[in-house]
Amino acid sequence: MASHEDELARLRGELLAAQLTVRELRERNAELAKRVDAEQSTAKLFAQQLQDLRHSRSWKVTTPLRVVMRRTRG
């Protein structure tokens, strides 16, 4: 009977360890999800800034200069 109780105690210990691992992984997943959201927000902001720049008057006015510079650089 002692070996049955020992096995039960061992399995309970494994279960507790597994539950702790699951908890830690869920916390890490939540942290990473927040980071992903923040990075996506930053990417959207940069994309909007780039679009605004490319549609700006100064970008359009300097187009010929950029073309010439590209051609001279090869």
Buried (B, 14 or more C-beta within 10 A) or exposed (E): EEEEEEEEEEEEEEEEEEEEEEEEEEEEEEEEEEEEEEEEEEEEEEEEEEEEEEEEEEEEEEEEEEEEEEEEEE
